[in-house]
Amino acid sequence: MTARLQGFGLARDQMRSALASSAGISPADLDALEHLEAAGPLTQRQLGDRLSLTSGAITMLVDRLERAGWVQRRQHPGDRRSVLVQLSPQAAGLGPPGLASYHARIKLIAAGVPAAHREAIASFLQAAADAAADAAADLRRRPARGRAASAKAPPKR
């Protein structure tokens, strides 16, 4: 079963790469759009944290998406010092080309799952998502290995 989950992940990665390419955006840009679609408006910092990007990198990413018409910035209603990033009305309504047909196909596949199995499958998928989120958080807490460190061979014993 884990091999099938890995296979799905790899196939979804391929689909996302093709989707980003057809939309004229980078995979990181697509990641940002998916987070905004799932969570709604986020501050640049929140979006940067979700994508593991520095403040400078997330600013450049949001600038790029804003110029292309995918996102909009607006003042945070509860914090005058903060700006929210949200999907533009065009992006929220349309999304990148090809995404609607993929979503429709996934909905059809999900509808074909027998009702008696849905809760078990949903629980499994949630547990797998939680494990991935926990692993990502753990990896972010660890110090990054620079090129010089990774280029060195491990010590011989």
C-alpha positions as CSV (number, residue, x, y, z in Angstrom):
1,M,0.0,0.0,0.0
2,T,2.9,2.4,0.7
3,A,4.3,1.7,-2.7
4,R,0.9,2.8,-4.2
5,L,0.9,5.9,-2.1
6,Q,4.5,6.7,-3.3
7,G,3.4,6.0,-6.9
8,F,0.5,8.5,-6.5
9,G,2.9,11.1,-5.1
10,L,5.3,10.7,-8.0
11,A,2.5,10.8,-10.6
12,R,1.0,13.9,-8.9
13,D,4.4,15.5,-8.9
14,Q,4.6,14.9,-12.7
15,M,1.1,16.4,-13.2
16,R,2.0,19.4,-11.1
17,S,5.2,20.0,-13.1
18,A,3.2,19.8,-16.3
19,L,0.5,22.1,-14.9
20,A,3.0,24.7,-13.7
21,S,4.7,24.6,-17.1
22,S,1.4,25.0,-19.0
23,A,0.4,27.9,-16.8
24,G,3.8,29.6,-17.3
25,I,4.7,29.5,-13.6
26,S,7.2,27.6,-11.5
27,P,6.4,24.7,-9.3
28,A,7.1,26.9,-6.3
29,D,4.5,29.4,-7.6
30,L,2.0,26.5,-8.0
31,D,2.8,25.5,-4.4
32,A,1.9,29.0,-3.3
33,L,-1.4,29.0,-5.2
34,E,-2.3,25.6,-3.8
35,H,-1.7,26.8,-0.2
36,L,-3.8,29.9,-0.9
37,E,-6.6,27.8,-2.4
38,A,-6.6,25.5,0.6
39,A,-6.1,28.0,3.4
40,G,-7.5,31.2,2.0
41,P,-5.7,34.5,2.5
42,L,-2.3,34.3,4.3
43,T,0.3,36.8,5.3
44,Q,3.5,36.7,3.2
45,R,5.2,35.3,6.3
46,Q,2.7,32.5,6.8
47,L,3.0,31.7,3.1
48,G,6.8,31.8,3.2
49,D,6.8,29.5,6.3
50,R,4.6,27.0,4.5
51,L,6.9,27.0,1.5
52,S,10.2,27.2,3.6
53,L,11.2,30.4,1.8
54,T,13.0,33.4,3.2
55,S,11.3,36.8,3.4
56,G,13.1,38.0,0.3
57,A,12.3,34.9,-1.7
58,I,8.5,35.0,-0.7
59,T,8.4,38.7,-1.6
60,M,9.8,37.9,-5.1
61,L,7.4,35.0,-5.5
62,V,4.3,37.0,-4.5
63,D,5.5,40.0,-6.8
64,R,5.8,37.5,-9.7
65,L,2.3,36.0,-9.1
66,E,0.8,39.5,-8.6
67,R,2.2,40.7,-11.9
68,A,0.9,37.6,-13.6
69,G,-2.6,38.2,-12.2
70,W,-2.7,35.1,-10.0
71,V,-2.8,36.8,-6.6
72,Q,-3.6,40.1,-4.9
73,R,-2.3,41.8,-1.8
74,R,-4.7,43.5,0.6
75,Q,-4.4,45.1,4.0
76,H,-4.8,42.8,6.9
77,P,-8.1,43.7,8.6
78,G,-6.8,43.0,12.1
79,D,-3.2,44.2,11.7
80,R,-2.3,47.5,9.9
81,R,1.3,46.4,9.6
82,S,0.5,43.2,7.8
83,V,-0.6,42.5,4.3
84,L,-2.6,39.4,3.2
85,V,-2.0,37.6,0.0
86,Q,-5.1,36.0,-1.6
87,L,-6.0,34.4,-4.9
88,S,-7.2,36.9,-7.5
89,P,-10.8,36.5,-8.6
90,Q,-9.6,35.2,-11.9
91,A,-7.4,32.6,-10.3
92,A,-10.0,31.6,-7.8
93,G,-12.5,31.1,-10.6
94,L,-10.4,29.4,-13.2
95,G,-7.1,28.2,-11.8
96,P,-4.3,27.0,-14.1
97,P,-5.4,25.4,-17.4
98,G,-6.1,21.7,-16.9
99,L,-6.7,21.8,-13.2
100,A,-10.5,21.7,-13.4
101,S,-10.5,18.5,-15.4
102,Y,-8.1,16.8,-13.0
103,H,-10.2,17.9,-10.0
104,A,-13.3,16.6,-11.8
105,R,-11.7,13.2,-12.4
106,I,-10.5,12.9,-8.8
107,K,-14.1,13.6,-7.6
108,L,-15.4,10.9,-9.9
109,I,-12.8,8.4,-8.6
110,A,-13.7,9.4,-5.0
111,A,-17.4,9.0,-5.7
112,G,-16.7,5.4,-6.9
113,V,-15.3,4.4,-3.5
114,P,-17.8,2.3,-1.6
115,A,-19.4,4.2,1.3
116,A,-18.2,1.4,3.7
117,H,-14.6,2.1,2.9
118,R,-14.6,5.9,2.8
119,E,-13.9,6.5,6.5
120,A,-11.0,4.1,6.5
121,I,-9.5,5.6,3.4
122,A,-10.0,9.2,4.7
123,S,-8.4,8.3,8.0
124,F,-5.4,6.7,6.2
125,L,-4.9,9.8,3.9
126,Q,-5.2,12.1,6.9
127,A,-2.6,10.1,8.9
128,A,-0.3,10.1,5.8
129,A,-0.7,13.9,5.4
130,D,0.0,14.4,9.1
131,A,3.1,12.2,8.9
132,A,4.3,14.3,5.9
133,A,3.6,17.6,7.8
134,D,5.4,16.3,10.9
135,A,8.4,15.2,8.8
136,A,8.6,18.6,7.0
137,A,8.4,20.4,10.4
138,D,11.2,18.1,11.7
139,L,13.4,18.8,8.7
140,R,12.9,22.5,9.0
141,R,14.1,22.4,12.6
142,R,17.3,20.7,11.6
143,P,20.3,22.8,10.5
144,A,20.7,22.9,6.8
145,R,23.6,21.0,5.3
146,G,25.5,23.3,3.0
147,R,27.1,22.3,-0.3
148,A,30.5,22.1,1.3
149,A,29.3,19.9,4.1
150,S,27.4,17.6,1.7
151,A,30.3,17.4,-0.7
152,K,32.6,15.9,1.9
153,A,32.8,12.2,2.2
154,P,31.8,10.7,5.5
155,P,34.8,9.8,7.7
156,K,36.2,6.4,7.2
157,R,36.1,4.0,10.1
